[in-house]
């Protein structure tokens, strides 16, 4: 968008802040011979004397009013269009006014660069099946939903083998040294008691 100083053009009412002149691609080509096809120009003439230049494609014209209001941060009651746009006021625009405006456009070659870039990017978006408004930055991108990190795969831990009661099974631990193993085996062998146990009566007499 280029910003220029506006020449003396039709006056707006006290309630309006901008006069928007929509210029077709063929008309802009009178100022720039290499102006791209299908690209139009909106000259936004502000009450304070500034002029904002906004390029757009011909097929975007039905929605250009909304874009202009968003760019200028103005309400519909604050702007008027030439030629008339349904729902907005308009002003008379004489041939001499057109000539002065086109001289203003021709004095800023950066408008041509913007138009060429706009045309290239718009065409690219169409060919790639993309939304031109997103590619050109005309509307904010919707933030992508946050991607949750994949949950770690939980491997089931095999249940530990039940502890073996070696006392009940009589099995010796294989970790025992050989000399302890022999001692343990000897201790586990059945032994016969050679001394007879005294009877209870004999025990009672000893006390």
N, C-alpha and C positions, 0 to 999 in steps of 0.2 A: 504494500500500500504506500503510495507516494503522497507527500504533503507539499502543496504549493500555495502561493498567495492568489486569492481569487480576484479576478477583474470585476469591474462594475457590471453586475448582472441583476436580473429582476429581484425586486425586494420581496422579502417574506413578511408575513404578518408578525405582530409582536409575540404571538404565542408559539411561533415556529423557530427552530434553531438551525435547520438545514434544508437545503434544496438539492435533491438528488436527480441528476440528469443521466439517463441511461443511453449509452451510445453503442450502436450495433458495430459488429466487427468490420463491415464494409465501410462504414463511416470513419472509423478510427484509421483505416488504411490510407485515408487521405493525408494523415499526419505521418504515418510510418508505413512505408511500402511493404516491409517484411512482417507486418502484423499478422499473427497466426489466425487461420480460419477458426470459426466457431467461438472465438474469445471476444467477449464484449467488455465494455468499461463503464463503471459507475463513477461519475464525478460528483463527489459530495461537497457541495458549497456551503460552508459554515457561516453563521452570522458574524463570527469574529474575524472573518476575512481569510481563513484557511481553506484549503481544498484537499480533501482526501480522495485518492484514486484507488478503486477496488476493481480488480479484474474478475471475471466470471465467465463460464461457458454459456452459450445461448440456451442450452436445454436446462440451465439452472435458473432462468429468468423467473419462473413462477414462484421461486422461494428467495429471490434476492432481497426482497423487502425485509424479511426476517433477519437475514444476515447483516444487512446494513444497520438495522436497529441494534443488533448485538455488537457490531463493531463500534458504532458511535455511542452506544449506551443511551439511546434515546427511545422514547415511547412513540407510538404511531401518531399521536396528536402533535408531536414536535417536528415532524418532517413532511415534506410534500415532494411529489415526483413529476418529472417531465421525461417522456410522455406519461399520461395518467396511469396509475396503478390502482385497480379496484380496492376500495377501502381507505384510500389516502387522498389528500387534497392535491391539487396541481396548480401550476402557474403558467401564464402565457410566456412563450419563449420565441423571440423574434430571430430572424435570420442573422442579424448583426450580433445577437447574443451567441448564437451558435459559432460564428466565426471567431469571436473573442475566446470562447471556451476551447475551440480546437487549437488555437494558437497557444493557449496555456498548456494543453496536453502535449503538443509537439515540443515544447520547451524543456520537457523532462524525459530524456531517453531511458531512464531507469524503468519507466512504465513499460516500455517494450521488453526489457529483460524479464520483468515480472510476468508479462503475458506469455512469453515463450516458455519460461519455467513451468508456469501453471498448465499450459497446454501439454507439455511433455509428461508431467506427472499425472495429469488427469487421464491421458491416453494410456499410460502405463498401468494405472489402477484398473481401467476397464479391461485391458487385455489380460491382466492377471486375475480377473474376477474379484478384485478387492473393492472396498468402499472408498470412492474418491475423497469423500469428506474426511476420512481417517488418514488417508495417505497425505492429504494436503494440510492436515492439522486444523481443519475447520470445526471439528467437534472432538471432545476429549475421548480418549480411549477408555473403554471399560476395563478396570483392573481385573486381571485374570484371577480366578479363584485360587487361593493358596493350595499348593500341592502338598498333601500330607506325606510325611516321610514313611516309607514302607515299614510296617511293623516287623521287628525281628522274628524270624522263624524260631519258635520255641520247640526245641527237640525234647521229646519226653525222656527224662532220665530213668533208665531202668531201675526198678526197685532193687535195693541190695538183697543179696541172697540171705535167707534166714541164717542166723548164727547157729552153728552146730555145737551142741553141748557135747564136748568131747568126753566129759565125765560119764554121760549117759551112754554114749556109743562105745566108749572104751578105746577110741582112736587116739593115738598120740600125735601131737603136733609135729609136722615135718620140719619145723624150725628148731627142734630140740637137737643139741649136739649129740653125737653118737654115744658118749659116755653117760649122758643123762638119760638117753633113751633106754640104754641097757639097765640103768638103775631103776627107772620107772617100770620097766617090764618085770624086773625081778620083784619089785614091791607089789605088783599087781597079781603075782602068782599066788594061788591058794596056799595057805599055811595051816598045818594041823597043830592045835595046842596040845602039848603033852601033859600039862598040869590040869587036873580036874578042878572045876569051879566048886567051891564049898557050898554046901546047902545053907539055906537061910537060917536054920536053927543053929548051925555051927557059928555063923557070923554073929548071931545075936548073943551067943555065949561069950564071945570075945569082948563084948562091951561091958 
